[in-house]
Amino acid sequence: MNKPNEQKLTKEQYEKALYQETVRRQRDYDKNVVEAQKKLVESWRAAHPECAAEPASGKHRPLDHIAKGNPKDWIEYPEQWANDIYFVSVRRWPDDPVFGSRGGMVQIGINSHDGKARHDWRDMQGIKNQIAGEECEAFELYPAESRLIDPSNYYTLWCFPGVKRLKVGVDQGRRVLDADEAMAPQRGFDK
């Protein structure tokens, strides 16, 4: 809604003003993005040498299927998977109570054998890919405090095989950057 003394812009005036503002804002950015990226990463490495020295991520360590579970009682008898770092319990629910899709819901519970609060995003992604599929999307819920369950260093991924894309996140195709390519701190890894 226009204020009484405001002049309404024509479409052409608006587009011209928008273009001029865009050009003005672009002057705020360093023209040499590659050089700016290098400076940023160098300053981060100098300020946080212990993080900068962190080794690159290895390839996903495949899980071995160690128990089939009981589909009639997933609560007490989930599928069981493990590798040398993680123990994983999997419950495959036939119904999807969240989105109502026909693909059901897969609940993946993850904890490390040593009990540490290990929560490496790349490890979680690899586990999700192996259990639910590379094109299945999953999320981790951070609930309201009134329904918080936190008895141990155990993490749950909720997967919905019948949902093509969750309606959150950025969908610009795959974009994976290594430590020397990223604009922010990043560990190296195999793409």
VMD Tcl script that draws the C-alpha trace (Angstrom):
set ca {
  {0.00 0.00 0.00}
  {1.37 3.41 -0.96}
  {1.69 6.17 1.60}
  {-0.19 9.40 0.66}
  {2.97 11.32 -0.40}
  {4.68 8.35 -2.14}
  {4.95 8.35 -5.89}
  {4.10 5.02 -7.49}
  {6.86 3.79 -9.82}
  {6.13 2.53 -13.28}
  {7.34 -0.96 -14.16}
  {10.23 0.52 -16.16}
  {11.24 2.85 -13.30}
  {11.10 -0.03 -10.84}
  {13.26 -2.26 -13.05}
  {15.79 0.55 -13.57}
  {15.96 1.25 -9.82}
  {16.36 -2.47 -9.12}
  {19.18 -2.72 -11.66}
  {20.97 0.31 -10.19}
  {20.68 -1.11 -6.67}
  {22.06 -4.48 -7.84}
  {25.05 -2.77 -9.48}
  {25.64 -0.72 -6.30}
  {25.58 -3.83 -4.11}
  {27.97 -5.71 -6.38}
  {30.62 -3.07 -5.65}
  {30.60 -4.32 -2.04}
  {32.09 -7.63 -3.12}
  {35.70 -8.40 -3.92}
  {36.03 -8.80 -7.68}
  {38.65 -11.54 -7.35}
  {36.61 -14.31 -5.74}
  {39.37 -16.92 -6.06}
  {41.87 -14.71 -4.24}
  {39.28 -13.82 -1.58}
  {38.55 -17.53 -1.05}
  {42.25 -18.31 -0.62}
  {42.67 -15.49 1.93}
  {39.63 -16.64 3.87}
  {40.81 -20.26 4.05}
  {44.38 -19.22 4.96}
  {43.14 -17.01 7.80}
  {40.89 -19.81 9.09}
  {43.76 -22.32 8.97}
  {46.01 -19.89 10.87}
  {43.35 -19.22 13.51}
  {42.35 -22.90 13.94}
  {45.39 -25.08 13.22}
  {43.95 -28.11 15.06}
  {40.86 -28.10 12.83}
  {42.88 -27.40 9.70}
  {45.04 -30.45 10.49}
  {41.98 -32.73 10.68}
  {42.46 -35.56 8.19}
  {40.28 -35.81 5.13}
  {37.19 -37.96 5.39}
  {37.61 -41.50 4.19}
  {35.21 -43.36 2.00}
  {32.01 -44.68 3.60}
  {32.67 -47.85 5.55}
  {29.92 -50.22 4.41}
  {27.67 -51.70 7.06}
  {27.23 -55.45 7.47}
  {23.65 -56.71 7.90}
  {23.83 -58.67 11.15}
  {20.14 -59.30 12.02}
  {16.95 -59.31 9.91}
  {14.65 -58.03 12.61}
  {10.95 -58.81 12.92}
  {8.54 -56.68 10.83}
  {5.74 -57.65 13.22}
  {7.64 -56.09 16.13}
  {10.10 -53.42 14.91}
  {10.15 -51.81 18.36}
  {11.76 -54.80 20.07}
  {13.39 -56.46 17.05}
  {14.72 -53.96 14.50}
  {17.06 -54.83 11.66}
  {20.65 -54.56 12.86}
  {23.63 -53.32 10.88}
  {27.20 -52.51 11.91}
  {30.66 -51.57 10.74}
  {33.85 -50.95 12.71}
  {32.56 -47.58 14.03}
  {28.75 -47.67 14.20}
  {25.90 -49.88 15.30}
  {22.70 -49.14 13.36}
  {19.13 -50.24 14.07}
  {16.57 -49.95 11.28}
  {12.80 -49.96 11.53}
  {10.88 -50.03 8.24}
  {7.35 -48.83 8.86}
  {4.82 -49.66 6.10}
  {2.92 -46.40 6.63}
  {4.17 -42.84 6.27}
  {2.38 -40.88 9.03}
  {4.27 -37.65 8.23}
  {3.73 -37.06 4.49}
  {1.17 -39.77 3.71}
  {3.28 -41.20 0.88}
  {2.99 -44.80 -0.28}
  {6.65 -45.54 0.39}
  {6.40 -45.95 4.15}
  {8.92 -44.57 6.63}
  {12.40 -45.80 7.56}
  {13.75 -45.00 11.01}
  {17.54 -45.31 11.23}
  {19.05 -45.25 14.73}
  {22.82 -44.71 14.89}
  {25.32 -44.93 17.72}
  {29.05 -45.49 17.86}
  {30.51 -48.62 19.43}
  {32.69 -46.54 21.78}
  {29.71 -44.50 23.02}
  {31.21 -41.16 21.97}
  {28.97 -38.32 20.82}
  {30.14 -38.91 17.26}
  {28.00 -37.07 14.73}
  {29.87 -36.80 11.45}
  {27.52 -35.59 8.73}
  {29.36 -37.51 6.00}
  {29.11 -40.75 7.97}
  {25.38 -40.18 8.52}
  {24.92 -39.51 4.78}
  {26.75 -42.74 3.89}
  {24.63 -44.76 6.32}
  {21.42 -43.19 4.98}
  {22.52 -43.95 1.41}
  {23.24 -47.61 2.18}
  {20.04 -48.25 4.16}
  {17.41 -46.08 2.43}
  {19.03 -45.28 -0.94}
  {21.07 -42.44 -2.41}
  {18.02 -40.55 -3.71}
  {15.97 -40.94 -0.54}
  {16.00 -37.80 1.60}
  {16.08 -37.92 5.39}
  {16.03 -35.53 8.31}
  {17.02 -35.47 11.94}
  {14.43 -33.97 14.26}
  {15.30 -31.43 16.93}
  {12.05 -31.58 18.91}
  {10.26 -29.23 21.24}
  {11.79 -29.46 24.72}
  {8.50 -30.88 26.01}
  {9.00 -34.09 23.97}
  {12.78 -34.33 24.06}
  {14.23 -37.86 24.29}
  {18.00 -37.89 24.94}
  {19.02 -40.99 26.94}
  {22.33 -41.61 25.13}
  {24.60 -40.63 22.24}
  {22.13 -42.05 19.73}
  {21.00 -40.30 16.57}
  {17.89 -40.95 14.49}
  {17.40 -40.29 10.78}
  {13.84 -40.30 9.46}
  {13.60 -41.39 5.81}
  {10.61 -41.30 3.48}
  {11.22 -43.43 0.36}
  {7.88 -42.39 -1.19}
  {8.71 -38.67 -1.09}
  {10.79 -37.53 -4.07}
  {12.07 -34.34 -2.41}
  {11.41 -32.87 1.01}
  {10.20 -29.31 0.60}
  {13.11 -27.83 2.54}
  {16.74 -27.26 1.61}
  {18.40 -25.99 -1.54}
  {17.84 -27.80 -4.82}
  {20.61 -26.61 -7.13}
  {21.95 -30.00 -8.10}
  {24.95 -31.72 -6.58}
  {27.65 -29.26 -5.48}
  {30.45 -30.80 -3.45}
  {33.58 -28.77 -2.72}
  {36.91 -29.97 -1.37}
  {38.98 -28.16 1.27}
  {40.81 -26.07 -1.33}
  {37.64 -25.13 -3.23}
  {35.22 -24.14 -0.46}
  {34.52 -20.56 0.65}
  {34.42 -21.68 4.29}
  {36.28 -24.27 6.35}
  {35.86 -27.75 4.86}
  {37.56 -31.11 5.27}
  {38.92 -32.85 2.24}
  {37.26 -36.04 0.99}
  {36.73 -38.25 -2.01}
  {33.97 -36.87 -4.22}
}
mol new
graphics top color blue
foreach p $ca { graphics top sphere $p radius 0.5 }
foreach p [lrange $ca 0 end-1] q [lrange $ca 1 end] { graphics top cylinder $p $q radius 0.2 }
display resetview
